Amino acid sequence: MSLSIEPLAPAIGARVSGIALSQPVSDETRDALQAALLKHQVLFFEDQPITPGQQRDLASRFGSLHIHPIYPTVPEVPEIIVLDTSTSNMPDNDNWHTDVTFIGEPPLGALLSAKLLPPGGGDTLWSSGVAAFKGLTTPFQALLDGLTAEHDMLKSFHAERYARTPQEREIYETAKRNNPVVVHPVIRTHPVTGEKGIFVNEGFTTRIRELSKHESEAVLGLLIKHVAKPEYTVRWRWKPNDFAFWDNRLTQHYATNDYLPHRRIMHRATILGDRPF
């Protein structure tokens, strides 16, 4: 297959065509996708009907897969998370976050497939932590580089929502035990490109360890607001069977919550990564 790659925004994002993701991916095509991912940070594919098993197989070509400790999954394919949101299961991804930074080796990337969409809304935005870091002044970059921050699963996963039944409580308590607070650098170095980028997020980062409580709150608030600047972002308006593949190491994303009372279903596969430095 002949890949065609069209950049969508200066900082982040590209549309890819000339491939059928439901088919096995050759080593050559996998390497080309990896190169495009490193360059553009998030890739979008249109009209890509894919089964959960095919999505799992595609994701596994890029690394071992994560099984989420709390989110529901496809029963026969536990590597695929089901993000099914509506008035009976309210959206919880309408903040700027990097997936699963509450583990010691956060995901390398993720692949998201649109299964059921509302008649309007439900877009997702991605932001480049690399571009956002470059947008800071040199003195502030120097201040941040070398600081560390705590990431806590419980900041986004609350017992009031995720432990309402005895079965949910058992799953939730197991997840708590297996996922204590972890520490990552505030500014992460990409393990392949060597680029530096912001690696704190609204979803899971609770405090910067080397700063006072008030200093930490001020700096985290500034960085979360800074990452959301339009100059560093790309916005994707989903269509049925659209597919996104993003580098989770130095990006954040935000799923807009503007489509209720309609329903939105997405399937996600998550590729394990390495320890940030």
C-alpha positions as CSV (number, residue, x, y, z in Angstrom):
1,M,0.0,0.0,0.0
2,S,1.1,3.6,-0.7
3,L,0.6,5.8,2.3
4,S,-0.4,9.4,1.8
5,I,0.2,11.8,4.7
6,E,-1.3,15.2,4.9
7,P,-0.3,17.6,7.8
8,L,-3.3,19.2,9.4
9,A,-1.8,21.8,11.7
10,P,1.8,23.2,12.2
11,A,2.2,21.8,15.7
12,I,0.5,18.5,15.6
13,G,-1.7,16.2,13.5
14,A,-1.8,14.5,10.1
15,R,-4.4,12.7,8.0
16,V,-3.2,9.3,6.6
17,S,-4.8,7.5,3.6
18,G,-3.8,4.6,1.3
19,I,-4.1,1.9,4.0
20,A,-6.8,-0.5,5.3
21,L,-6.2,-0.9,9.0
22,S,-8.3,-4.0,9.2
23,Q,-5.7,-5.9,7.2
24,P,-2.4,-7.2,8.6
25,V,0.3,-4.5,8.6
26,S,3.6,-5.3,7.0
27,D,6.9,-4.4,8.7
28,E,7.5,-1.7,6.1
29,T,4.1,-0.1,6.7
30,R,4.5,-0.4,10.4
31,D,7.8,1.5,10.2
32,A,6.3,4.1,8.0
33,L,3.4,4.7,10.4
34,Q,5.9,4.9,13.3
35,A,7.9,7.5,11.5
36,A,4.8,9.5,10.7
37,L,3.7,9.3,14.3
38,L,7.0,10.6,15.6
39,K,6.7,13.5,13.2
40,H,3.1,14.4,13.6
41,Q,2.3,13.0,17.1
42,V,-1.3,12.1,16.1
43,L,-2.5,10.4,12.9
44,F,-6.1,10.3,11.6
45,F,-7.6,7.7,9.3
46,E,-11.0,7.9,7.7
47,D,-13.4,5.1,6.8
48,Q,-11.7,2.4,8.7
49,P,-14.2,-0.2,9.8
50,I,-12.4,-2.5,12.2
51,T,-13.4,-5.3,14.6
52,P,-12.1,-5.3,18.2
53,G,-9.9,-8.2,17.4
54,Q,-8.4,-6.5,14.4
55,Q,-7.8,-3.4,16.4
56,R,-6.0,-5.4,19.1
57,D,-3.9,-7.1,16.5
58,L,-3.0,-3.8,14.8
59,A,-2.0,-2.2,18.2
60,S,0.1,-5.2,19.1
61,R,2.3,-4.6,16.1
62,F,3.6,-1.5,18.0
63,G,4.1,-3.1,21.4
64,S,2.5,-4.9,24.3
65,L,-0.9,-3.8,25.3
66,H,-2.3,-2.4,28.5
67,I,-5.5,-3.7,30.2
68,H,-7.2,-0.9,32.0
69,P,-7.8,-1.5,35.7
70,I,-11.2,0.2,35.8
71,Y,-12.8,1.0,32.4
72,P,-15.0,-1.7,30.9
73,T,-13.6,-3.7,28.0
74,V,-14.9,-5.8,25.1
75,P,-15.6,-9.1,26.9
76,E,-13.8,-11.4,24.4
77,V,-11.0,-8.8,23.7
78,P,-10.0,-7.3,27.1
79,E,-7.3,-5.2,25.5
80,I,-10.0,-3.0,24.0
81,I,-11.5,-0.4,26.3
82,V,-15.2,0.6,25.7
83,L,-15.8,4.3,26.2
84,D,-19.6,4.4,26.1
85,T,-20.9,7.8,27.3
86,S,-24.5,9.1,27.6
87,T,-26.8,10.6,30.2
88,S,-26.6,7.2,32.0
89,N,-22.8,7.2,31.9
90,M,-21.6,10.8,31.8
91,P,-18.4,11.7,29.9
92,D,-15.2,11.9,32.1
93,N,-12.6,12.8,29.5
94,D,-13.5,16.5,29.1
95,N,-10.2,17.7,30.5
96,W,-6.7,17.8,29.2
97,H,-5.0,14.5,30.0
98,T,-2.4,12.0,28.9
99,D,-3.7,8.5,29.2
100,V,-2.7,6.3,32.2
101,T,0.1,8.4,33.6
102,F,-0.7,6.9,37.0
103,I,1.6,3.9,36.2
104,G,5.3,3.7,36.3
105,E,5.7,3.2,32.6
106,P,2.8,5.1,30.9
107,P,1.6,4.2,27.5
108,L,3.6,4.7,24.4
109,G,0.5,5.4,22.4
110,A,-3.2,4.6,21.8
111,L,-5.5,3.7,18.9
112,L,-9.1,5.0,19.0
113,S,-12.0,3.8,16.8
114,A,-15.3,5.6,16.4
115,K,-18.2,3.1,16.8
116,L,-21.3,5.2,17.6
117,L,-21.4,9.0,17.2
118,P,-23.9,11.7,18.2
119,P,-25.5,13.7,15.4
120,G,-23.2,16.6,16.3
121,G,-20.4,17.3,18.8
122,G,-18.1,14.8,20.5
123,D,-15.0,16.1,18.8
124,T,-11.5,15.4,20.3
125,L,-8.6,17.8,20.5
126,W,-5.0,16.9,20.8
127,S,-2.2,19.1,22.1
128,S,1.6,18.8,21.5
129,G,3.5,18.9,24.8
130,V,6.6,19.5,22.7
131,A,5.2,22.6,21.0
132,A,3.8,23.9,24.3
133,F,7.3,23.5,26.0
134,K,8.9,25.4,23.1
135,G,6.3,28.2,23.7
136,L,7.6,28.8,27.2
137,T,10.3,31.4,27.9
138,T,13.8,30.0,28.4
139,P,14.0,30.9,32.1
140,F,10.7,29.2,32.8
141,Q,11.8,26.1,30.8
142,A,15.0,26.0,33.0
143,L,12.8,26.2,36.2
144,L,10.6,23.3,35.2
145,D,13.3,21.0,33.8
146,G,14.4,18.8,36.6
147,L,11.2,19.1,38.7
148,T,9.1,16.0,39.4
149,A,5.3,15.6,39.9
150,E,3.0,13.1,41.5
151,H,0.4,11.3,39.3
152,D,-2.6,9.7,41.0
153,M,-5.3,7.4,39.5
154,L,-7.8,8.6,42.1
155,K,-7.8,12.2,40.8
156,S,-9.9,11.1,37.8
157,F,-11.4,7.8,39.0
158,H,-13.7,8.5,42.0
159,A,-15.3,5.9,44.1
160,E,-18.7,7.7,44.0
161,R,-18.8,6.9,40.3
162,Y,-16.7,3.8,39.8
163,A,-17.5,1.8,42.9
164,R,-21.3,2.0,43.2
165,T,-22.0,-1.8,43.3
166,P,-20.2,-4.6,45.2
167,Q,-18.7,-5.9,42.0
168,E,-17.5,-2.4,41.0
169,R,-16.1,-1.8,44.6
170,E,-14.0,-5.0,44.3
171,I,-12.6,-4.0,41.0
172,Y,-12.0,-0.4,42.3
173,E,-10.2,-1.5,45.5
174,T,-8.0,-3.9,43.5
175,A,-7.1,-1.0,41.1
176,K,-6.3,1.2,44.1
177,R,-3.9,-1.4,45.6
178,N,-2.2,-2.0,42.3
179,N,-1.8,1.6,41.3
180,P,-0.3,3.7,44.1
181,V,0.8,7.3,43.4
182,V,3.8,7.5,41.0
183,V,6.3,10.2,40.3
184,H,7.3,11.4,36.8
185,P,9.4,14.4,35.5
186,V,7.5,17.6,34.9
187,I,9.4,17.9,31.6
188,R,9.8,14.6,29.8
189,T,12.4,13.7,27.1
190,H,11.0,11.7,24.2
191,P,12.9,8.4,24.2
192,V,13.1,8.3,20.4
193,T,13.3,11.9,19.2
194,G,15.0,13.4,22.2
195,E,12.6,16.3,22.2
196,K,11.5,17.7,25.5
197,G,7.8,18.4,26.4
198,I,5.4,19.1,29.2
199,F,4.4,16.0,31.0
200,V,1.9,17.1,33.6
201,N,-1.8,16.9,33.0
202,E,-5.1,17.9,34.5
203,G,-6.4,14.3,34.6
204,F,-3.8,12.7,36.9
205,T,-1.1,15.2,38.1
206,T,-1.7,16.2,41.7
207,R,1.4,18.2,42.8
208,I,4.9,19.2,41.9
209,R,7.0,17.8,44.7
210,E,9.8,20.4,44.9
211,L,7.4,23.3,45.2
212,S,5.1,24.5,48.0
213,K,1.4,23.7,47.8
214,H,0.6,27.2,46.5
215,E,3.5,27.3,44.1
216,S,2.6,23.9,42.8
217,E,-1.0,24.8,42.3
218,A,0.0,28.0,40.4
219,V,2.5,26.3,38.1
220,L,0.2,23.4,37.3
221,G,-2.6,25.7,36.6
222,L,-0.5,27.8,34.3
223,L,0.8,24.7,32.4
224,I,-2.6,23.2,32.0
225,K,-3.9,26.4,30.6
226,H,-0.8,26.9,28.4
227,V,-1.1,23.4,26.8
228,A,-4.6,24.2,25.7
229,K,-3.6,27.2,23.6
230,P,-5.0,26.7,20.0
231,E,-1.5,27.1,18.5
232,Y,-0.4,23.8,20.0
233,T,-3.5,21.8,19.1
234,V,-5.5,20.0,16.4
235,R,-9.2,19.2,16.5
236,W,-10.8,16.2,14.9
237,R,-14.5,16.0,14.0
238,W,-15.3,12.3,14.1
239,K,-17.2,10.4,11.5
240,P,-18.3,6.8,11.7
241,N,-15.3,4.4,11.5
242,D,-12.7,7.2,11.8
243,F,-9.6,6.1,13.6
244,A,-6.9,8.0,15.5
245,F,-3.4,6.8,16.5
246,W,-1.4,9.1,18.8
247,D,1.9,9.2,20.6
248,N,0.9,9.3,24.2
249,R,4.3,10.2,25.5
250,L,4.2,14.0,24.8
251,T,0.7,14.7,23.8
252,Q,-2.5,15.5,25.7
253,H,-6.1,15.2,24.5
254,Y,-9.6,16.5,25.4
255,A,-12.9,14.9,24.5
256,T,-15.5,17.6,24.2
257,N,-18.7,17.0,26.3
258,D,-21.2,18.8,24.1
259,Y,-23.4,16.0,22.7
260,L,-25.7,14.9,25.5
261,P,-28.4,13.5,25.7
262,H,-27.0,11.6,22.7
263,R,-24.7,8.6,23.0
264,R,-21.1,8.2,21.9
265,I,-19.1,4.9,21.8
266,M,-15.4,4.6,21.2
267,H,-13.0,1.7,21.3
268,R,-9.4,2.2,22.5
269,A,-6.3,0.0,22.5
270,T,-3.4,1.2,24.6
271,I,0.2,0.4,23.9
272,L,2.5,0.1,26.9
273,G,5.5,2.4,27.0
274,D,8.6,3.0,29.1
275,R,9.6,4.9,32.2
276,P,9.7,8.7,31.6
277,F,13.0,10.6,32.1
